[in-house]
Amino acid sequence: MSAPVEAAAAGPARWGASGGRKAPAGETQEPARLTLRISADKARQLREVARERGMSVNGLLDEMATLAVFEFELMRAARCA
């Protein structure tokens, strides 16, 4: 399965009734679609990391994005303090 297909397949069900999860505070219920263009080698590495962690590429990228936003907010708060 290609990365875009895998990401699309894993998205909406994450917040759906079958998943049983509620969206964390600050996240909308409806996932947004994002196209990411990276090298084939990086895509392969992402699939490998996701597989080793027992998650989808979409879930891995979502987790990474959450951490990046959190880190950005911490740095912004430190600058403003």
C-alpha positions as CSV (number, residue, x, y, z in Angstrom):
1,M,0.0,0.0,0.0
2,S,1.4,3.4,-0.9
3,A,1.9,6.1,1.8
4,P,-0.9,8.4,0.5
5,V,-3.3,5.5,0.3
6,E,-2.3,4.2,3.7
7,A,-2.6,7.7,5.2
8,A,-6.0,8.3,3.7
9,A,-7.3,4.8,4.8
10,A,-6.2,5.4,8.4
11,G,-7.5,9.0,8.8
12,P,-11.2,9.4,9.3
13,A,-11.7,6.1,11.2
14,R,-9.4,7.4,13.9
15,W,-12.1,9.6,15.4
16,G,-15.0,7.6,14.2
17,A,-17.4,5.6,16.4
18,S,-15.5,2.4,15.6
19,G,-12.3,3.9,17.1
20,G,-13.9,4.9,20.3
21,R,-11.4,7.8,20.8
22,K,-12.4,11.4,21.3
23,A,-10.4,14.2,19.7
24,P,-8.0,15.8,22.2
25,A,-8.7,19.3,23.3
26,G,-7.8,21.7,20.5
27,E,-8.2,19.2,17.7
28,T,-11.2,19.2,15.4
29,Q,-13.3,16.1,14.9
30,E,-12.8,16.1,11.2
31,P,-9.3,15.3,10.0
32,A,-7.7,17.4,7.3
33,R,-6.1,15.9,4.3
34,L,-2.4,16.9,3.6
35,T,-0.2,15.9,0.7
36,L,3.4,15.5,1.6
37,R,6.1,15.1,-1.0
38,I,9.2,13.4,0.2
39,S,11.9,11.2,-1.3
40,A,11.0,7.5,-1.9
41,D,13.8,6.6,0.5
42,K,12.3,8.7,3.3
43,A,8.9,7.3,2.6
44,R,10.3,3.8,2.9
45,Q,12.0,4.7,6.2
46,L,8.8,6.2,7.6
47,R,6.8,3.1,6.7
48,E,9.6,1.0,8.4
49,V,9.5,3.1,11.6
50,A,5.7,3.0,11.7
51,R,5.6,-0.7,11.2
52,E,8.2,-1.2,14.0
53,R,6.0,0.9,16.3
54,G,2.8,-0.9,15.3
55,M,1.1,2.1,13.8
56,S,0.2,3.5,10.5
57,V,2.3,6.1,8.6
58,N,-0.6,8.5,9.2
59,G,-0.5,7.9,13.0
60,L,3.3,8.3,13.0
61,L,3.1,11.6,11.2
62,D,0.3,12.8,13.4
63,E,2.3,12.0,16.5
64,M,5.4,13.7,15.1
65,A,3.3,16.8,14.2
66,T,1.9,16.9,17.7
67,L,5.3,16.8,19.2
68,A,6.6,19.5,16.8
69,V,3.7,21.8,17.6
70,F,4.2,21.3,21.3
71,E,7.9,22.0,21.1
72,F,7.2,25.2,19.0
73,E,4.6,26.3,21.7
74,L,7.2,25.8,24.4
75,M,9.9,27.8,22.6
76,R,7.4,30.6,21.9
77,A,6.3,30.7,25.6
78,A,10.0,30.8,26.6
79,R,10.6,33.8,24.3
80,C,7.6,35.7,25.6
81,A,8.4,35.0,29.3
